[in-house]
Amino acid sequence: MTVQILPQVRDKWRDNCLNLLIMELGKLLKISDFIRELRQQLNLSQEKFAAKLGVSLRTVNRWENGSTVPSQMALKLVEEMLQKMGESGKRLLNEYLLIAQREDS
């Protein structure tokens, strides 16, 4: 039996999950490391990564050096990048969540 989820419910659930992820990442590990690792996994320069996200090179640089954090909108685009990466994206996300859990205990 297949259960159909209304698009509004699915979108709200996804947004809630993303918000929880953002809070956990922000609290428990350096999101700067996560962003840098993602960019490197994609074999992109900061400039090319910035172009894919529609932000400036300076913005990506600030994310990676920890002086600012990505906006909710930018993090949604990062989430899409992770999904497009398939298994390697899932592995990267799981790796950072495991690090976060260890640092929490």
TAVENFEN-V142913 format. One record per pair of residues at least 6 apart in sequence whose C-alpha atoms are under 8 Angstrom apart, sorted by sequence separation. I is the first residue (numbers start at 0). GAP is how many residues later the second one is. D is the distance in Angstrom with one decimal. If there is no record, write none. Layout:
i=I gap=GAP d=D
i=I gap=GAP d=D
//
This chain:
i=24 gap=6 d=6.0
i=38 gap=6 d=7.2
i=49 gap=6 d=5.5
i=50 gap=6 d=7.8
i=61 gap=6 d=5.6
i=62 gap=6 d=5.3
i=81 gap=6 d=8.0
i=82 gap=6 d=6.2
i=38 gap=7 d=7.3
i=49 gap=7 d=5.4
i=61 gap=7 d=7.7
i=62 gap=7 d=6.5
i=81 gap=7 d=4.4
i=82 gap=7 d=7.4
i=80 gap=8 d=7.8
i=81 gap=8 d=6.8
i=46 gap=9 d=7.5
i=49 gap=9 d=7.6
i=38 gap=10 d=6.4
i=46 gap=10 d=4.9
i=49 gap=10 d=6.0
i=45 gap=11 d=6.0
i=48 gap=11 d=7.7
i=81 gap=11 d=7.8
i=46 gap=13 d=8.0
i=45 gap=14 d=6.3
i=45 gap=15 d=6.9
i=52 gap=21 d=6.7
i=52 gap=24 d=6.5
i=52 gap=25 d=7.7
i=34 gap=28 d=7.3
i=35 gap=28 d=5.8
i=34 gap=29 d=6.4
i=31 gap=31 d=5.4
i=32 gap=31 d=6.6
i=30 gap=32 d=7.8
i=31 gap=32 d=4.3
i=30 gap=33 d=7.9
i=31 gap=33 d=6.3
i=31 gap=34 d=5.4
i=30 gap=35 d=7.7
i=29 gap=36 d=7.6
i=31 gap=37 d=7.5
i=30 gap=38 d=7.3
i=18 gap=53 d=8.0
i=21 gap=53 d=7.9
i=37 gap=54 d=7.5
i=17 gap=58 d=7.5
i=33 gap=62 d=7.1
i=28 gap=67 d=7.8
i=28 gap=70 d=7.5
i=28 gap=71 d=5.7
i=24 gap=72 d=7.6
i=27 gap=72 d=5.0
i=27 gap=73 d=7.7
i=28 gap=74 d=7.9
i=24 gap=75 d=7.1
i=27 gap=75 d=6.7
i=23 gap=76 d=7.5
i=27 gap=76 d=6.7
//
